[in-house]
Amino acid sequence: MRLLVVLLAAVLVSGCSPKQIGLNRMADALTSTANSYSRDSDLEFVRLAAPSTLKMVEMMLDGQPTHEGMLVTGCSGFTQYSYAFLQLDSEIAQPSNPTLAADLKARATAMYQRARDYCLRALEVRHRGFRAEIGTNANSALSHVDVADVPALFWLGASWGGELSLADNQLVRLGELATVRAVLERALALDETWRKGVIHEALIVFDALPALLGGSAERAKAHFDRAVSLSEGQSAFAYVTMATSVAVPAKDRAAFDTWIKAALAVDVNRAPDFRLANLIAQRRARFMVSRANQLF
């Protein structure tokens, strides 16, 4: 009887029904389960398993539409799935099967858009009006966020930037490019060490752009150096990003070879939390090696 009284009191105090408490617990558990993918060592297993998990996240969000953890999980999950198994597959398929490549690219674009929507919803939960304001006055919208928003900000930047990278009309969307940069720079200012420098890695891409678009080779190198320092050299993505975003446009084959070699030399088991990301980065590195003669 005492246990029943305690449980009823907890429900009354929380203002939640037993069903709602159950949904909260399931949502929290699913968020943790989705995060476990980052340590997996089998890309094909994740390729097959991730869609079911992501769909379950969406089903849970139907009952818990403002669950911040689930919203960020949806954003990060769809972003990573889009890059690893749609965008990258599209690039690999392009030389031999342009039709398949185009289909994969279209799916990647749609998944990035879905991911972005979840991050915008997460930020809207904490900061009412954020979604509308970020498109009209990014600096004002970002002035209200804090360190707790860094995960949502990073994945918002990653998903939005990923979608822009695949757009056919990039020139007419330069304003969005500036917004994405502002989002990532705000995340960096709040916590540059988050996930051992991954925000610095993302900003390499923006500073590798031509100077007319706000790029700076010096800043790109500074972001790279800081990313390597924070990850203790255990992030293959830092090296792959320099090879693809800096060395290829500059037609610097020597630098390309150096960075690709460094990416492939990363021991994916030394940093288990980044094992999956490193495997994905190394897959792209190997593809880039296979295309090196065409790139240079």
N, C-alpha and C positions, 0 to 999 in steps of 0.2 A: 504493500500500500504506500509506504513512504516513497519508493522509487517512482510510482505512478504520480504522486503529488509533485515530486521534483520535476518530472518530465512535463507535466501540465503547466507548472509554473514557468518553466523555461520557454514553452511555446507562447504563453501569454505575454511574458516579458519581451520576447523577441518580436512579437507581432506577426509571427509566421505560422502557417498551418503546418501540420506534420508533413503533408505532401511537399510544401515549399522547402522545408528543412531537408527532406530527402533529395529534392532537386539540387539544392545547394551542395550537399555532400557529393552527389554524383558528378556535378559540374567540377568541383574541386579535384575529385579523383581523376576525371577524364583529362583535365588540364595537366596534371602530373604525368599521366600515361603518355599523352602526346609529346611531352618534353623528353621522354625517355628515348625517343627516336634519335636524338642527337648523338647518343652513344653507340648506336648500332653499327655493325661492321659489314652488313650485307646490303648493298644498294638495291639489288633486285627484290629482296624481301620488303624493304621500305617502299619501293615503287608499287608493289602489289598491296601492301597493308595500309599505306597512308590514306588512300581515298575513303576507305571504310571509316577510319578514325575521324577524318575531316567531316564526313557526312554526319557522323554521330555528334560532333561538335555543333553542327548546324541544327540538328534535331533538338539538342539540349537548349540551344539558344531560342528555339521557338517557345520554350517554357520559361526561360530565364533570359529575356532579351537585353537586360542591362548588367549581366554578369561580366565584370571587367576582365577577369582571368580568361574566361571562355572567348570573349571578343578578341583579346590579344592573341590567344592561341589560334583562333581562326585566321587572323591576319598573318601571323608568322608562319603557320602551317601551309596556307595556300600560297604564300610568297615563295617559300622554299620548294614546295612541290612544283610550282610553275617554273622556277629556274632550273631545278635539277632534272626534271623529267619531261618538260615540255620545251622550254627555250633551248636548253642545251641539246636535247634530242633533235630539235629543228635545225640547229647549226650543223650537227653531225650528218643529218639526212640531206641537207641542201645540195652537196655536190653530186649525189647519185639519184636522189628522188625529190625534185623540187615540189611536186604536188603534195607529198607527205610533209615536207618541210613547211609549206604554207599552211597546211591544216594544223600542225603542231604550233606554229607561231600564233595563229588565230586563237587557239585554245589557251596558250600562255597569256595572251593579252587579256582574255576574259577572266582568267584566274587571278591575274594581278589586280584587275579592277574589283573583283570580289574581295580579295585580301584588303585592298585599300579601304573599302567600305567598312569592314569590320574594325579597322584601326580608327577610322573617323568616328564610328559609333562609340568605341571605348573612350576616346577623348571627349566626346560629347557628354558621356555619363559624368565625367569629372568636371567638365567646364562647359556649361550650357552656352550654346551659341558658337562653339568652336568650329563646327562643321561649316557653317555659313561664312564665318569671318575668315577662315584660313584661305578661302578663295578670293577674298576681296582686300584683306589687309593682314597679311601673314605676320608682320611684326607685332601687331596688336594682339592677334590670337595667341601667338607664342609667348607673349609677355606674361600670360597667366599660368603657364604650365610650370611644373616643378620636377624634382628629381624622380618622383614616383611615376612620372609619365615617360621616362626615358625609353622603356621597352616599346611602348606604343608609338612614340615618335620615331624610333629607329625603323620599326617595321612599316610604319606609314611611308617614310622616305624610301625604304627599299622596294616596297610594292609599287609606289607611284613612279619611282625612277625606273623600275623594271618595265612598267607599261610604256613609259615614254621612250625607252630605248628601242621598243619594237614598233613605235608609231611610224606610219608612212608620211605623216605631215608634221615632222618635228619642228620646222621653222615657225609654223603658226602657233606653236605651243611653248615658245621660249619663256613666256611668263610663268608657266607651270614649272619649268626647269629651275627658275629662280626660287620659286616657293619650296621645291623639294630641297634645294641647297639650304635654304633658311631653316627648314625643319631639322635637317641633320646637324647643322651648325649649332642650333639651340640644344639639341640632345648632347652634342659634344661639350658645350659650355656647362651643362648641368652635371655630366659625369663622363669624362673622356676615357675613363678606365673600364667602362661597362663592357662586359664579356671580353675582357682583355684586348681592347683596342679595335673592335669591329667597326665602330663608327669612323675611326680614322681610315680604315680600309675602304669604306664606302665613299669617303670624301676624296680619295685618290682619283676616282673616276671623274669627279667634277673639276678638280684642278688639273686634270690631264687634257681638258678641253682647250681649244684655242683661246688666246688672250681676249679676243673680241667677245667671247662668251663667258668671260670671268675666270678663265683658267690661269694657272701659274705653275710652271714646271718646278719652281722652287718649293711651293707649298705642297705639291704632289709628293715630292721627295721627302719633305718634312713629315707628312702624314704617314708615309711608308715607314720611315725610320721609327716613328713613335709606335706604329702598329706592331712592328717587329719586336721592339723593346717590351711592350706590354704583354705580348703573347710569348715572349722568350723564344722567338723564332719558330713557334710551333703552329702557326697559321699558314697553310699553303695558299690560301686566298690572297694574302698580301702580296706574295710573289707573282701569282697568276695575274692579279690586277695590274701590277706594274708592267708585266710582259705584254698584256693585251691592250691596255689603255695608254701606255707611255711608249714602250719600245716599238710596237707595230706601227703606230702613226708616224713615229720618227724614223722608221726604216733602219732601226739600230739592231742588226742581227746579233751582235755580240752581247748586248744587254739582254735581249730576248732569251738567248741561250742560257745566260747566267741565271736569270730569274726563273725560267722554266725548270732548270736543273735543281735549283734550290727548292722549288715547290715539290718536285718529285722526290726529293731527299727527305722531306718531313716524315717522321715516324708517326703514323696515325694513332699508335697505341700509347704514345707518351702523354697525350692530353685527351683522355677518354670523352670528355664533354664536347669535344670538337671533332670526334672521330668521323662522323658522317659528313660534316662540312669539308673536312680535309679530303675525304674520299671523292667527293663531288668535284672539288677544286683540282685534284689530281687527274680525274677523268677528263676535265676540260684541258688540262695541261697536255695530256697525251694526244688529244685531238689537235691541239695547236701545233704540236710537234709534227704530226702527220701532214699539216697544211703549210709548214714553214716555207717550203720552196715557192708556194704560190703567194704567200704573204710578203716575201722579200724578193 
